Amino acid sequence: MLSSNPSPDLKITLRLLVNELKKLNYPKVELVDIISIRIILDYILSDVHLIRIYAPLIKRGFLLISDILGDGLYVKIEPKIIAFEYEFYQNICPDRRQFENRLSEEIRDLLLKK
């Protein structure tokens, strides 16, 4: 996935991944971070122009998800997640509240589906 050029089809892969992790009762803290990254990537992957411009950021997002799913120390991963989100909010995001609201909705759904 990381060796190929990003495409809008990756949105489907991300949704499937998150759905499977929810079914497997993946730890909530890590899952919320994956969902946050997925929401950002979903936005970028919705626009071919953004995909071309931000291909390195897309790949970084997938690497972060891979790190979270792997056995890396979460203390080292969390600053990378914060930097990833910061870059999105500074350079791409049209309305930060829109994304925060979407993340809040997903977290609420996640917590309600115990």
Biopython code that builds the backbone (N, CA, C, O; Angstrom):
import numpy as np
from Bio.PDB.StructureBuilder import StructureBuilder

atoms = [
    (1, "MET", "N", (0.828, -1.188, 0.000)),
    (1, "MET", "CA", (0.000, 0.000, 0.000)),
    (1, "MET", "C", (0.874, 1.255, 0.000)),
    (1, "MET", "O", (0.559, 2.232, -0.680)),
    (2, "LEU", "N", (1.960, 1.229, 0.753)),
    (2, "LEU", "CA", (2.809, 2.403, 0.853)),
    (2, "LEU", "C", (3.714, 2.581, -0.357)),
    (2, "LEU", "O", (4.185, 3.687, -0.621)),
    (3, "SER", "N", (3.961, 1.510, -1.089)),
    (3, "SER", "CA", (4.852, 1.618, -2.243)),
    (3, "SER", "C", (4.143, 2.141, -3.487)),
    (3, "SER", "O", (4.797, 2.612, -4.417)),
    (4, "SER", "N", (2.830, 2.064, -3.514)),
    (4, "SER", "CA", (2.084, 2.541, -4.675)),
    (4, "SER", "C", (1.707, 4.011, -4.507)),
    (4, "SER", "O", (1.837, 4.587, -3.427)),
    (5, "ASN", "N", (1.241, 4.593, -5.594)),
    (5, "ASN", "CA", (0.770, 5.970, -5.523)),
    (5, "ASN", "C", (-0.597, 5.996, -4.843)),
    (5, "ASN", "O", (-1.444, 5.143, -5.109)),
    (6, "PRO", "N", (-0.809, 6.975, -3.968)),
    (6, "PRO", "CA", (-2.103, 7.068, -3.287)),
    (6, "PRO", "C", (-3.240, 7.288, -4.286)),
    (6, "PRO", "O", (-3.076, 7.978, -5.293)),
    (7, "SER", "N", (-4.386, 6.693, -3.990)),
    (7, "SER", "CA", (-5.561, 6.883, -4.826)),
    (7, "SER", "C", (-6.799, 6.956, -3.935)),
    (7, "SER", "O", (-6.754, 6.549, -2.774)),
    (8, "PRO", "N", (-7.908, 7.475, -4.478)),
    (8, "PRO", "CA", (-9.147, 7.544, -3.699)),
    (8, "PRO", "C", (-9.619, 6.173, -3.186)),
    (8, "PRO", "O", (-10.357, 6.101, -2.203)),
    (9, "ASP", "N", (-9.199, 5.095, -3.847)),
    (9, "ASP", "CA", (-9.595, 3.749, -3.419)),
    (9, "ASP", "C", (-9.100, 3.413, -2.020)),
    (9, "ASP", "O", (-9.663, 2.541, -1.358)),
    (10, "LEU", "N", (-8.071, 4.084, -1.568)),
    (10, "LEU", "CA", (-7.537, 3.813, -0.235)),
    (10, "LEU", "C", (-8.539, 4.168, 0.864)),
    (10, "LEU", "O", (-8.440, 3.664, 1.983)),
    (11, "LYS", "N", (-9.503, 5.034, 0.548)),
    (11, "LYS", "CA", (-10.544, 5.370, 1.524)),
    (11, "LYS", "C", (-11.311, 4.119, 1.933)),
    (11, "LYS", "O", (-11.659, 3.947, 3.102)),
    (12, "ILE", "N", (-11.569, 3.257, 0.973)),
    (12, "ILE", "CA", (-12.302, 2.018, 1.243)),
    (12, "ILE", "C", (-11.478, 1.121, 2.161)),
    (12, "ILE", "O", (-11.998, 0.550, 3.120)),
    (13, "THR", "N", (-10.202, 1.006, 1.858)),
    (13, "THR", "CA", (-9.303, 0.190, 2.673)),
    (13, "THR", "C", (-9.275, 0.695, 4.115)),
    (13, "THR", "O", (-9.309, -0.096, 5.057)),
    (14, "LEU", "N", (-9.213, 2.002, 4.278)),
    (14, "LEU", "CA", (-9.186, 2.579, 5.628)),
    (14, "LEU", "C", (-10.479, 2.286, 6.387)),
    (14, "LEU", "O", (-10.446, 1.930, 7.565)),
    (15, "ARG", "N", (-11.603, 2.437, 5.714)),
    (15, "ARG", "CA", (-12.895, 2.159, 6.368)),
    (15, "ARG", "C", (-12.991, 0.696, 6.795)),
    (15, "ARG", "O", (-13.438, 0.386, 7.899)),
    (16, "LEU", "N", (-12.563, -0.197, 5.902)),
    (16, "LEU", "CA", (-12.589, -1.624, 6.225)),
    (16, "LEU", "C", (-11.678, -1.930, 7.410)),
    (16, "LEU", "O", (-12.045, -2.701, 8.297)),
    (17, "LEU", "N", (-10.509, -1.334, 7.423)),
    (17, "LEU", "CA", (-9.575, -1.542, 8.522)),
    (17, "LEU", "C", (-10.187, -1.111, 9.851)),
    (17, "LEU", "O", (-10.152, -1.861, 10.827)),
    (18, "VAL", "N", (-10.743, 0.090, 9.887)),
    (18, "VAL", "CA", (-11.333, 0.605, 11.127)),
    (18, "VAL", "C", (-12.507, -0.272, 11.563)),
    (18, "VAL", "O", (-12.647, -0.571, 12.749)),
    (19, "ASN", "N", (-13.341, -0.681, 10.625)),
    (19, "ASN", "CA", (-14.473, -1.547, 10.970)),
    (19, "ASN", "C", (-14.000, -2.873, 11.572)),
    (19, "ASN", "O", (-14.576, -3.352, 12.548)),
    (20, "GLU", "N", (-12.960, -3.461, 10.996)),
    (20, "GLU", "CA", (-12.429, -4.725, 11.517)),
    (20, "GLU", "C", (-11.825, -4.535, 12.907)),
    (20, "GLU", "O", (-11.998, -5.382, 13.784)),
    (21, "LEU", "N", (-11.122, -3.429, 13.105)),
    (21, "LEU", "CA", (-10.533, -3.165, 14.416)),
    (21, "LEU", "C", (-11.616, -2.978, 15.482)),
    (21, "LEU", "O", (-11.451, -3.405, 16.625)),
    (22, "LYS", "N", (-12.712, -2.344, 15.102)),
    (22, "LYS", "CA", (-13.832, -2.193, 16.036)),
    (22, "LYS", "C", (-14.397, -3.559, 16.410)),
    (22, "LYS", "O", (-14.669, -3.820, 17.583)),
    (23, "LYS", "N", (-14.576, -4.437, 15.414)),
    (23, "LYS", "CA", (-15.102, -5.778, 15.676)),
    (23, "LYS", "C", (-14.187, -6.574, 16.594)),
    (23, "LYS", "O", (-14.646, -7.389, 17.394)),
    (24, "LEU", "N", (-12.888, -6.329, 16.470)),
    (24, "LEU", "CA", (-11.902, -7.053, 17.276)),
    (24, "LEU", "C", (-11.680, -6.421, 18.649)),
    (24, "LEU", "O", (-10.814, -6.852, 19.410)),
    (25, "ASN", "N", (-12.477, -5.388, 18.954)),
    (25, "ASN", "CA", (-12.332, -4.664, 20.219)),
    (25, "ASN", "C", (-10.909, -4.169, 20.439)),
    (25, "ASN", "O", (-10.345, -4.314, 21.523)),
    (26, "TYR", "N", (-10.345, -3.583, 19.395)),
    (26, "TYR", "CA", (-9.002, -3.015, 19.474)),
    (26, "TYR", "C", (-8.991, -1.946, 20.560)),
    (26, "TYR", "O", (-9.997, -1.262, 20.749)),
    (27, "PRO", "N", (-7.878, -1.782, 21.282)),
    (27, "PRO", "CA", (-7.832, -0.780, 22.362)),
    (27, "PRO", "C", (-8.304, 0.601, 21.902)),
    (27, "PRO", "O", (-7.888, 1.100, 20.856)),
    (28, "LYS", "N", (-9.174, 1.199, 22.702)),
    (28, "LYS", "CA", (-9.859, 2.442, 22.321)),
    (28, "LYS", "C", (-8.909, 3.612, 22.050)),
    (28, "LYS", "O", (-9.113, 4.357, 21.091)),
    (29, "VAL", "N", (-7.881, 3.784, 22.875)),
    (29, "VAL", "CA", (-6.994, 4.936, 22.695)),
    (29, "VAL", "C", (-6.318, 4.872, 21.327)),
    (29, "VAL", "O", (-6.291, 5.860, 20.593)),
    (30, "GLU", "N", (-5.779, 3.714, 20.996)),
    (30, "GLU", "CA", (-5.121, 3.552, 19.711)),
    (30, "GLU", "C", (-6.121, 3.649, 18.559)),
    (30, "GLU", "O", (-5.818, 4.218, 17.511)),
    (31, "LEU", "N", (-7.301, 3.096, 18.759)),
    (31, "LEU", "CA", (-8.326, 3.128, 17.720)),
    (31, "LEU", "C", (-8.764, 4.560, 17.431)),
    (31, "LEU", "O", (-8.990, 4.916, 16.274)),
    (32, "VAL", "N", (-8.884, 5.379, 18.463)),
    (32, "VAL", "CA", (-9.263, 6.784, 18.264)),
    (32, "VAL", "C", (-8.199, 7.497, 17.432)),
    (32, "VAL", "O", (-8.532, 8.300, 16.561)),
    (33, "ASP", "N", (-6.936, 7.212, 17.691)),
    (33, "ASP", "CA", (-5.881, 7.827, 16.889)),
    (33, "ASP", "C", (-5.956, 7.359, 15.437)),
    (33, "ASP", "O", (-5.770, 8.155, 14.516)),
    (34, "ILE", "N", (-6.225, 6.088, 15.235)),
    (34, "ILE", "CA", (-6.358, 5.569, 13.869)),
    (34, "ILE", "C", (-7.554, 6.225, 13.172)),
    (34, "ILE", "O", (-7.473, 6.579, 11.995)),
    (35, "ILE", "N", (-8.653, 6.383, 13.894)),
    (35, "ILE", "CA", (-9.836, 7.036, 13.324)),
    (35, "ILE", "C", (-9.527, 8.492, 12.966)),
    (35, "ILE", "O", (-9.948, 8.977, 11.916)),
    (36, "SER", "N", (-8.804, 9.179, 13.827)),
    (36, "SER", "CA", (-8.425, 10.568, 13.546)),
    (36, "SER", "C", (-7.597, 10.652, 12.270)),
    (36, "SER", "O", (-7.836, 11.515, 11.425)),
    (37, "ILE", "N", (-6.625, 9.758, 12.132)),
    (37, "ILE", "CA", (-5.793, 9.730, 10.930)),
    (37, "ILE", "C", (-6.661, 9.387, 9.722)),
    (37, "ILE", "O", (-6.502, 9.972, 8.650)),
    (38, "ARG", "N", (-7.582, 8.435, 9.899)),
    (38, "ARG", "CA", (-8.457, 8.051, 8.788)),
    (38, "ARG", "C", (-9.328, 9.216, 8.318)),
    (38, "ARG", "O", (-9.525, 9.390, 7.116)),
    (39, "ILE", "N", (-9.842, 10.001, 9.235)),
    (39, "ILE", "CA", (-10.685, 11.148, 8.869)),
    (39, "ILE", "C", (-9.868, 12.149, 8.039)),
    (39, "ILE", "O", (-10.355, 12.678, 7.040)),
    (40, "ILE", "N", (-8.648, 12.398, 8.454)),
    (40, "ILE", "CA", (-7.777, 13.319, 7.717)),
    (40, "ILE", "C", (-7.461, 12.761, 6.334)),
    (40, "ILE", "O", (-7.577, 13.463, 5.329)),
    (41, "LEU", "N", (-7.061, 11.490, 6.292)),
    (41, "LEU", "CA", (-6.727, 10.873, 5.005)),
    (41, "LEU", "C", (-7.949, 10.794, 4.101)),
    (41, "LEU", "O", (-7.835, 10.962, 2.887)),
    (42, "ASP", "N", (-9.104, 10.544, 4.677)),
    (42, "ASP", "CA", (-10.345, 10.485, 3.904)),
    (42, "ASP", "C", (-10.590, 11.811, 3.182)),
    (42, "ASP", "O", (-10.989, 11.833, 2.018)),
    (43, "TYR", "N", (-10.349, 12.903, 3.883)),
    (43, "TYR", "CA", (-10.531, 14.221, 3.273)),
    (43, "TYR", "C", (-9.549, 14.423, 2.127)),
    (43, "TYR", "O", (-9.940, 14.845, 1.038)),
    (44, "ILE", "N", (-8.282, 14.124, 2.367)),
    (44, "ILE", "CA", (-7.262, 14.329, 1.329)),
    (44, "ILE", "C", (-7.522, 13.413, 0.140)),
    (44, "ILE", "O", (-7.391, 13.834, -1.010)),
    (45, "LEU", "N", (-7.890, 12.165, 0.409)),
    (45, "LEU", "CA", (-8.105, 11.190, -0.665)),
    (45, "LEU", "C", (-9.378, 11.451, -1.468)),
    (45, "LEU", "O", (-9.626, 10.785, -2.474)),
    (46, "SER", "N", (-10.175, 12.407, -1.032)),
    (46, "SER", "CA", (-11.405, 12.752, -1.747)),
    (46, "SER", "C", (-11.161, 13.724, -2.902)),
    (46, "SER", "O", (-12.073, 14.018, -3.676)),
    (47, "ASP", "N", (-9.937, 14.217, -3.012)),
    (47, "ASP", "CA", (-9.633, 15.221, -4.027)),
    (47, "ASP", "C", (-8.326, 14.849, -4.728)),
    (47, "ASP", "O", (-7.269, 14.801, -4.098)),
    (48, "VAL", "N", (-8.403, 14.589, -6.026)),
    (48, "VAL", "CA", (-7.230, 14.165, -6.797)),
    (48, "VAL", "C", (-6.115, 15.202, -6.720)),
    (48, "VAL", "O", (-4.937, 14.851, -6.661)),
    (49, "HIS", "N", (-6.487, 16.468, -6.720)),
    (49, "HIS", "CA", (-5.489, 17.533, -6.619)),
    (49, "HIS", "C", (-4.754, 17.461, -5.279)),
    (49, "HIS", "O", (-3.528, 17.574, -5.236)),
    (50, "LEU", "N", (-5.492, 17.275, -4.197)),
    (50, "LEU", "CA", (-4.869, 17.152, -2.874)),
    (50, "LEU", "C", (-4.000, 15.898, -2.788)),
    (50, "LEU", "O", (-2.947, 15.908, -2.151)),
    (51, "ILE", "N", (-4.445, 14.825, -3.432)),
    (51, "ILE", "CA", (-3.658, 13.585, -3.424)),
    (51, "ILE", "C", (-2.280, 13.843, -4.026)),
    (51, "ILE", "O", (-1.267, 13.418, -3.470)),
    (52, "ARG", "N", (-2.243, 14.536, -5.161)),
    (52, "ARG", "CA", (-0.961, 14.815, -5.816)),
    (52, "ARG", "C", (-0.062, 15.692, -4.952)),
    (52, "ARG", "O", (1.135, 15.434, -4.821)),
    (53, "ILE", "N", (-0.645, 16.718, -4.373)),
    (53, "ILE", "CA", (0.146, 17.658, -3.571)),
    (53, "ILE", "C", (0.634, 17.013, -2.269)),
    (53, "ILE", "O", (1.780, 17.207, -1.863)),
    (54, "TYR", "N", (-0.238, 16.252, -1.629)),
    (54, "TYR", "CA", (0.060, 15.752, -0.287)),
    (54, "TYR", "C", (0.328, 14.254, -0.233)),
    (54, "TYR", "O", (0.087, 13.621, 0.796)),
    (55, "ALA", "N", (0.822, 13.678, -1.326)),
    (55, "ALA", "CA", (1.152, 12.244, -1.336)),
    (55, "ALA", "C", (2.106, 11.863, -0.197)),
    (55, "ALA", "O", (1.905, 10.819, 0.424)),
    (56, "PRO", "N", (3.132, 12.665, 0.103)),
    (56, "PRO", "CA", (4.010, 12.293, 1.225)),
    (56, "PRO", "C", (3.269, 12.281, 2.574)),
    (56, "PRO", "O", (3.551, 11.445, 3.432)),
    (57, "LEU", "N", (2.328, 13.205, 2.751)),
    (57, "LEU", "CA", (1.554, 13.239, 3.997)),
    (57, "LEU", "C", (0.644, 12.013, 4.085)),
    (57, "LEU", "O", (0.464, 11.446, 5.163)),
    (58, "ILE", "N", (0.079, 11.611, 2.966)),
    (58, "ILE", "CA", (-0.763, 10.414, 2.923)),
    (58, "ILE", "C", (0.063, 9.196, 3.340)),
    (58, "ILE", "O", (-0.365, 8.392, 4.169)),
    (59, "LYS", "N", (1.229, 9.078, 2.762)),
    (59, "LYS", "CA", (2.095, 7.941, 3.104)),
    (59, "LYS", "C", (2.494, 7.982, 4.572)),
    (59, "LYS", "O", (2.559, 6.946, 5.233)),
    (60, "ARG", "N", (2.760, 9.174, 5.077)),
    (60, "ARG", "CA", (3.094, 9.306, 6.505)),
    (60, "ARG", "C", (1.929, 8.867, 7.380)),
    (60, "ARG", "O", (2.132, 8.243, 8.421)),
    (61, "GLY", "N", (0.707, 9.192, 6.957)),
    (61, "GLY", "CA", (-0.477, 8.761, 7.702)),
    (61, "GLY", "C", (-0.589, 7.246, 7.755)),
    (61, "GLY", "O", (-0.891, 6.676, 8.803)),
    (62, "PHE", "N", (-0.345, 6.595, 6.621)),
    (62, "PHE", "CA", (-0.396, 5.135, 6.594)),
    (62, "PHE", "C", (0.733, 4.519, 7.428)),
    (62, "PHE", "O", (0.539, 3.487, 8.070)),
    (63, "LEU", "N", (1.905, 5.150, 7.418)),
    (63, "LEU", "CA", (3.005, 4.669, 8.257)),
    (63, "LEU", "C", (2.646, 4.789, 9.741)),
    (63, "LEU", "O", (2.972, 3.910, 10.539)),
    (64, "LEU", "N", (1.980, 5.870, 10.096)),
    (64, "LEU", "CA", (1.543, 6.045, 11.484)),
    (64, "LEU", "C", (0.563, 4.947, 11.886)),
    (64, "LEU", "O", (0.677, 4.371, 12.968)),
    (65, "ILE", "N", (-0.386, 4.664, 11.021)),
    (65, "ILE", "CA", (-1.339, 3.590, 11.314)),
    (65, "ILE", "C", (-0.593, 2.269, 11.471)),
    (65, "ILE", "O", (-0.889, 1.486, 12.374)),
    (66, "SER", "N", (0.366, 2.028, 10.601)),
    (66, "SER", "CA", (1.170, 0.812, 10.686)),
    (66, "SER", "C", (1.934, 0.761, 12.010)),
    (66, "SER", "O", (2.008, -0.290, 12.646)),
    (67, "ASP", "N", (2.502, 1.897, 12.423)),
    (67, "ASP", "CA", (3.210, 1.957, 13.709)),
    (67, "ASP", "C", (2.278, 1.669, 14.877)),
    (67, "ASP", "O", (2.643, 0.954, 15.810)),
    (68, "ILE", "N", (1.078, 2.227, 14.821)),
    (68, "ILE", "CA", (0.107, 2.009, 15.897)),
    (68, "ILE", "C", (-0.265, 0.531, 15.971)),
    (68, "ILE", "O", (-0.357, -0.038, 17.059)),
    (69, "LEU", "N", (-0.478, -0.082, 14.820)),
    (69, "LEU", "CA", (-0.852, -1.497, 14.786)),
    (69, "LEU", "C", (0.321, -2.410, 15.130)),
    (69, "LEU", "O", (0.129, -3.545, 15.564)),
    (70, "GLY", "N", (1.534, -1.905, 14.932)),
    (70, "GLY", "CA", (2.719, -2.690, 15.233)),
    (70, "GLY", "C", (3.018, -2.671, 16.721)),
    (70, "GLY", "O", (2.164, -2.341, 17.545)),
    (71, "ASP", "N", (4.221, -3.024, 17.035)),
    (71, "ASP", "CA", (4.576, -3.103, 18.454)),
    (71, "ASP", "C", (5.495, -1.971, 18.885)),
    (71, "ASP", "O", (6.272, -2.125, 19.827)),
    (72, "GLY", "N", (5.411, -0.836, 18.201)),
    (72, "GLY", "CA", (6.231, 0.314, 18.570)),
    (72, "GLY", "C", (5.787, 0.920, 19.891)),
    (72, "GLY", "O", (4.648, 0.746, 20.322)),
    (73, "LEU", "N", (6.700, 1.628, 20.518)),
    (73, "LEU", "CA", (6.366, 2.300, 21.773)),
    (73, "LEU", "C", (5.424, 3.462, 21.486)),
    (73, "LEU", "O", (5.736, 4.345, 20.688)),
    (74, "TYR", "N", (4.277, 3.451, 22.140)),
    (74, "TYR", "CA", (3.269, 4.465, 21.855)),
    (74, "TYR", "C", (3.749, 5.859, 22.242)),
    (74, "TYR", "O", (3.300, 6.855, 21.675)),
    (75, "VAL", "N", (4.664, 5.928, 23.212)),
    (75, "VAL", "CA", (5.203, 7.219, 23.639)),
    (75, "VAL", "C", (5.971, 7.887, 22.497)),
    (75, "VAL", "O", (6.033, 9.114, 22.420)),
    (76, "LYS", "N", (6.552, 7.081, 21.616)),
    (76, "LYS", "CA", (7.287, 7.623, 20.475)),
    (76, "LYS", "C", (6.361, 7.902, 19.292)),
    (76, "LYS", "O", (6.674, 8.739, 18.445)),
    (77, "ILE", "N", (5.242, 7.218, 19.230)),
    (77, "ILE", "CA", (4.306, 7.381, 18.114)),
    (77, "ILE", "C", (3.423, 8.615, 18.302)),
    (77, "ILE", "O", (3.142, 9.328, 17.339)),
    (78, "GLU", "N", (2.987, 8.866, 19.529)),
    (78, "GLU", "CA", (2.044, 9.955, 19.810)),
    (78, "GLU", "C", (2.530, 11.322, 19.306)),
    (78, "GLU", "O", (1.731, 12.051, 18.718)),
    (79, "PRO", "N", (3.797, 11.707, 19.508)),
    (79, "PRO", "CA", (4.245, 13.011, 18.967)),
    (79, "PRO", "C", (4.158, 13.070, 17.435)),
    (79, "PRO", "O", (3.920, 14.135, 16.866)),
    (80, "LYS", "N", (4.350, 11.934, 16.780)),
    (80, "LYS", "CA", (4.250, 11.895, 15.321)),
    (80, "LYS", "C", (2.800, 12.092, 14.885)),
    (80, "LYS", "O", (2.532, 12.732, 13.868)),
    (81, "ILE", "N", (1.875, 11.542, 15.652)),
    (81, "ILE", "CA", (0.446, 11.719, 15.360)),
    (81, "ILE", "C", (0.067, 13.189, 15.523)),
    (81, "ILE", "O", (-0.641, 13.752, 14.687)),
    (82, "ILE", "N", (0.535, 13.796, 16.588)),
    (82, "ILE", "CA", (0.249, 15.216, 16.838)),
    (82, "ILE", "C", (0.822, 16.078, 15.714)),
    (82, "ILE", "O", (0.162, 17.008, 15.249)),
    (83, "ALA", "N", (2.041, 15.776, 15.278)),
    (83, "ALA", "CA", (2.661, 16.540, 14.183)),
    (83, "ALA", "C", (1.883, 16.353, 12.880)),
    (83, "ALA", "O", (1.714, 17.303, 12.115)),
    (84, "PHE", "N", (1.409, 15.128, 12.628)),
    (84, "PHE", "CA", (0.615, 14.837, 11.438)),
    (84, "PHE", "C", (-0.678, 15.655, 11.439)),
    (84, "PHE", "O", (-1.022, 16.291, 10.442)),
    (85, "GLU", "N", (-1.387, 15.630, 12.570)),
    (85, "GLU", "CA", (-2.635, 16.395, 12.688)),
    (85, "GLU", "C", (-2.370, 17.893, 12.560)),
    (85, "GLU", "O", (-3.126, 18.610, 11.905)),
    (86, "TYR", "N", (-1.301, 18.354, 13.183)),
    (86, "TYR", "CA", (-0.965, 19.774, 13.136)),
    (86, "TYR", "C", (-0.721, 20.226, 11.696)),
    (86, "TYR", "O", (-1.213, 21.271, 11.271)),
    (87, "GLU", "N", (0.041, 19.428, 10.957)),
    (87, "GLU", "CA", (0.316, 19.775, 9.560)),
    (87, "GLU", "C", (-0.974, 19.862, 8.758)),
    (87, "GLU", "O", (-1.139, 20.762, 7.935)),
    (88, "PHE", "N", (-1.886, 18.931, 8.997)),
    (88, "PHE", "CA", (-3.173, 18.960, 8.300)),
    (88, "PHE", "C", (-3.950, 20.223, 8.648)),
    (88, "PHE", "O", (-4.440, 20.921, 7.760)),
    (89, "TYR", "N", (-4.062, 20.515, 9.940)),
    (89, "TYR", "CA", (-4.847, 21.670, 10.357)),
    (89, "TYR", "C", (-4.222, 22.991, 9.893)),
    (89, "TYR", "O", (-4.941, 23.946, 9.602)),
    (90, "GLN", "N", (-2.914, 23.047, 9.824)),
    (90, "GLN", "CA", (-2.234, 24.275, 9.394)),
    (90, "GLN", "C", (-2.291, 24.488, 7.890)),
    (90, "GLN", "O", (-2.454, 25.621, 7.437)),
    (91, "ASN", "N", (-2.158, 23.415, 7.099)),
    (91, "ASN", "CA", (-1.951, 23.567, 5.665)),
    (91, "ASN", "C", (-3.130, 23.173, 4.774)),
    (91, "ASN", "O", (-3.218, 23.635, 3.637)),
    (92, "ILE", "N", (-4.026, 22.337, 5.266)),
    (92, "ILE", "CA", (-5.052, 21.786, 4.383)),
    (92, "ILE", "C", (-6.465, 22.070, 4.874)),
    (92, "ILE", "O", (-7.350, 22.399, 4.084)),
    (93, "CYS", "N", (-6.665, 21.945, 6.133)),
    (93, "CYS", "CA", (-8.002, 21.957, 6.741)),
    (93, "CYS", "C", (-8.783, 23.247, 6.463)),
    (93, "CYS", "O", (-8.320, 24.338, 6.799)),
    (94, "PRO", "N", (-9.959, 23.123, 5.855)),
    (94, "PRO", "CA", (-10.773, 24.308, 5.608)),
    (94, "PRO", "C", (-11.499, 24.790, 6.867)),
    (94, "PRO", "O", (-11.725, 25.988, 7.033)),
    (95, "ASP", "N", (-11.863, 23.860, 7.749)),
    (95, "ASP", "CA", (-12.617, 24.206, 8.952)),
    (95, "ASP", "C", (-12.320, 23.165, 10.035)),
    (95, "ASP", "O", (-12.853, 22.056, 10.005)),
    (96, "ARG", "N", (-11.477, 23.532, 10.974)),
    (96, "ARG", "CA", (-11.036, 22.594, 12.012)),
    (96, "ARG", "C", (-12.214, 22.018, 12.795)),
    (96, "ARG", "O", (-12.212, 20.837, 13.145)),
    (97, "ARG", "N", (-13.207, 22.839, 13.065)),
    (97, "ARG", "CA", (-14.373, 22.370, 13.826)),
    (97, "ARG", "C", (-15.082, 21.216, 13.134)),
    (97, "ARG", "O", (-15.553, 20.286, 13.789)),
    (98, "GLN", "N", (-15.155, 21.279, 11.811)),
    (98, "GLN", "CA", (-15.803, 20.218, 11.041)),
    (98, "GLN", "C", (-15.134, 18.869, 11.333)),
    (98, "GLN", "O", (-15.816, 17.865, 11.537)),
    (99, "PHE", "N", (-13.824, 18.854, 11.352)),
    (99, "PHE", "CA", (-13.093, 17.612, 11.583)),
    (99, "PHE", "C", (-13.172, 17.178, 13.038)),
    (99, "PHE", "O", (-13.291, 15.989, 13.330)),
    (100, "GLU", "N", (-13.106, 18.141, 13.949)),
    (100, "GLU", "CA", (-13.227, 17.812, 15.367)),
    (100, "GLU", "C", (-14.617, 17.260, 15.671)),
    (100, "GLU", "O", (-14.754, 16.328, 16.464)),
    (101, "ASN", "N", (-15.647, 17.828, 15.045)),
    (101, "ASN", "CA", (-17.007, 17.320, 15.235)),
    (101, "ASN", "C", (-17.153, 15.901, 14.690)),
    (101, "ASN", "O", (-17.792, 15.053, 15.312)),
    (102, "ARG", "N", (-16.561, 15.654, 13.533)),
    (102, "ARG", "CA", (-16.628, 14.315, 12.935)),
    (102, "ARG", "C", (-15.921, 13.292, 13.825)),
    (102, "ARG", "O", (-16.415, 12.182, 14.022)),
    (103, "LEU", "N", (-14.758, 13.679, 14.361)),
    (103, "LEU", "CA", (-14.031, 12.785, 15.258)),
    (103, "LEU", "C", (-14.834, 12.548, 16.535)),
    (103, "LEU", "O", (-14.897, 11.422, 17.030)),
    (104, "SER", "N", (-15.442, 13.594, 17.062)),
    (104, "SER", "CA", (-16.264, 13.452, 18.275)),
    (104, "SER", "C", (-17.426, 12.488, 18.043)),
    (104, "SER", "O", (-17.743, 11.670, 18.905)),
    (105, "GLU", "N", (-18.055, 12.590, 16.874)),
    (105, "GLU", "CA", (-19.156, 11.677, 16.543)),
    (105, "GLU", "C", (-18.675, 10.231, 16.492)),
    (105, "GLU", "O", (-19.333, 9.329, 17.013)),
    (106, "GLU", "N", (-17.536, 10.021, 15.866)),
    (106, "GLU", "CA", (-17.000, 8.654, 15.748)),
    (106, "GLU", "C", (-16.613, 8.102, 17.118)),
    (106, "GLU", "O", (-16.830, 6.924, 17.402)),
    (107, "ILE", "N", (-16.036, 8.959, 17.969)),
    (107, "ILE", "CA", (-15.667, 8.516, 19.319)),
    (107, "ILE", "C", (-16.925, 8.168, 20.102)),
    (107, "ILE", "O", (-16.966, 7.152, 20.795)),
    (108, "ARG", "N", (-17.938, 8.999, 19.996)),
    (108, "ARG", "CA", (-19.199, 8.736, 20.698)),
    (108, "ARG", "C", (-19.793, 7.410, 20.232)),
    (108, "ARG", "O", (-20.226, 6.599, 21.051)),
    (109, "ASP", "N", (-19.816, 7.186, 18.914)),
    (109, "ASP", "CA", (-20.330, 5.916, 18.388)),
    (109, "ASP", "C", (-19.510, 4.735, 18.896)),
    (109, "ASP", "O", (-20.057, 3.682, 19.223)),
    (110, "LEU", "N", (-18.213, 4.920, 18.959)),
    (110, "LEU", "CA", (-17.310, 3.858, 19.413)),
    (110, "LEU", "C", (-17.589, 3.513, 20.878)),
    (110, "LEU", "O", (-17.625, 2.339, 21.246)),
    (111, "LEU", "N", (-17.784, 4.520, 21.697)),
    (111, "LEU", "CA", (-18.014, 4.286, 23.115)),
    (111, "LEU", "C", (-19.406, 3.725, 23.402)),
    (111, "LEU", "O", (-19.595, 2.972, 24.358)),
    (112, "LEU", "N", (-20.365, 4.094, 22.577)),
    (112, "LEU", "CA", (-21.738, 3.611, 22.770)),
    (112, "LEU", "C", (-21.907, 2.160, 22.315)),
    (112, "LEU", "O", (-22.822, 1.475, 22.773)),
    (113, "LYS", "N", (-21.049, 1.691, 21.433)),
    (113, "LYS", "CA", (-21.154, 0.328, 20.913)),
    (113, "LYS", "C", (-20.286, -0.638, 21.705)),
    (113, "LYS", "O", (-19.478, -1.363, 21.125)),
    (114, "LYS", "N", (-20.442, -0.656, 22.996)),
    (114, "LYS", "CA", (-19.633, -1.551, 23.834)),
    (114, "LYS", "C", (-20.044, -2.951, 23.712)),
    (114, "LYS", "O", (-19.460, -3.824, 24.355)),
]
sb = StructureBuilder()
sb.init_structure("model")
sb.init_model(0)
sb.init_chain("A")
sb.init_seg("    ")
for serial, (resi, resn, name, xyz) in enumerate(atoms, 1):
    if name == "N":
        sb.init_residue(resn, " ", resi, " ")
    sb.init_atom(name, np.array(xyz, "f"), 0.0, 1.0, " ", f" {name:<3s}", serial, name[0])
structure = sb.get_structure()
